[in-house]
Amino acid sequence: MIIYFYKVEEPYGCFSNFSLHDICLQGQDWLTVEHYYQAQKFVGSADERLVAAIRAVPTPQEAAQLGRDPSHRMRPDWEAVKIPIMRKAVLTKFLAHTDIQAILLATGDRVIVEDSATDYYWGCGCDRTGQNYLGKILMSVRSEIFSAGWADQNSIFSS
């Protein structure tokens, strides 16, 4: 059975980058993965001031809005680095929060899909033909946590 997720308040909502699970990367605390990801678009760019601005906004929705504004100038290597940046943030999130790590690991080997009707890159799109890169990253992180033995096996199976 495929696991579909999208909204934070729905089942598996903790898989969303908008879930309120903070991360610490590059010596800085970020409220959500979305904050970190959107800010990284501007590292070393002409609009680098947006990194701090995005980090400071109170919601992931505001971080996304700032980061997606087409009038801002992104770093020139963004297309080459966005997947590794997202993967690092997602891995950090699931290593830092063992409660949601247990949810991720409990999915076993099931396929995970971001059920976004509009996003054909990170999600599956309205016709489910999208690339689902966020789902692929989640499955990769799940596998890495299992393989590396980072999981707290007691918490995974004690529900």
N, C-alpha and C positions, 0 to 999 in steps of 0.2 A: 504494500500500500504506500503510495506517495504521500509525503508530508508537505502540505501547502501552508505557507505562513505569509502574513503581510502586516496586519494592524497589531500594534503593541498589546491591545486589550483582548485579542483573540488567542485561541490556543497556539502555542509556539511563538507568541509575540516577542518573546525574549530573543528570538533569532534576528529580529529587526534591528537595523542600525539606529533606530529611533528609541529603542528601549533604554530606560534610565539606568544603565550600568556603566559607571565611570571606568576610565582606563588611565594609565600613566604611561606615556611614551615620550621619549626624548627629554626626560626630566620635567615634564609638565603634566598636570592633571587635566583631563578632558571629561566633560560631563557625559558625553556619549561617543560612540564610534562615528556617528554622523558629524559631530563637531570636528573631530580629528580629521576625518576624510576630506570634508569640505575645505578646511583650512590648508591642507597640504597642497591644494591646487595652486596656491599663491606663494609658496616658498620659493624665494629667489626670483620672483617676478616683479614687474613694475608696480604691481598692487600688493606687495608683501605686507603692507600695513593691515590687510584684511585677515591675516593669520591671527593676530591678537583680537581683532574685532569679532571674528567668528568664535574664537575660544571663549569670549566673554558673554555671548548672548545666552539667555536663560533657557531656551528650548531648542531641540533638534530641528524643529520646523523652521525657526529663524536662521539657524546655521545653514540649512539647505537652501533657503531663500537667498541668503547672501552669496553662498558658493555657486549657485546656479545662475546668477545674474549675468547675462551675456555682455553687459557693458564692462565687466571686470576683465583684466588681462591675466590669463593663467600662465603658469610656468610652461616653457616651450616643450619640455619632455613629458608632459602630463600623460599623453596616451601610452607612453612606454612604461610609466611607473605606477599608474593608478591601480592595477590589479595587485602588485606586490604590496603597495601601501594599504589597500583594503584588507588583504590577507593578514598582514602584521597586526592591524588594529583588531580584527575579529579574533585572531589567536590570543592576543593579549586579553581581550574581554573574557573569553572562556577559560583562560588560565586563572584570571583574577577572581572570578565569581563561581565558586564550586557548586552553588545551587543551580545555576543555569547550565553549567558544565554537565551536571548529572542529567539534565533534560536532553541535552545534545547527545550525550553518550547512550542514553536509553533508546534513541532512535535506531540503534543497531546499524544495519547496512541499508536502511531504507533511503530512497531518493528524497532529497529536500529541495523544494522549489519555492522561490519568492513569487507569490501569486499577485504580481503587479499587473494591472490591466494596461498600464501605459508604458512600462519600462521593458523594452525588448533586449536590453543589454544585461542589466543586473537581475532582471526578473524574466517571467515567461511571456509577458504581453497578454493582450485580451484573447488571442487565439492559441495561446500556449506553445507558440513556436519560437519564443525568445531564447536567448543564449543562457540565461539563468546563472550568470557568473557568481552572484552572491550565494546561491544554493550550492554551487560547485565548491566555493571557498569553504562553506560550512561543512560540507562532507569531507573535504581535505583536512580541515582543522580537527574534525572528529577522529579521522584516521590517525593523524599525527599524535593527538593526545593519547589514544589507545596504544599506539606503537611505542611511544616514548615512555609509557608507564607513568605519565604524570597524573593520571586519574586517581582519585580517591575511591578505590573499588568498593569500600564499605558504603559510601554515600550513594553510589550509583544504584545499588541493588537493595537498599534498605527502605523501600517505600511501602 
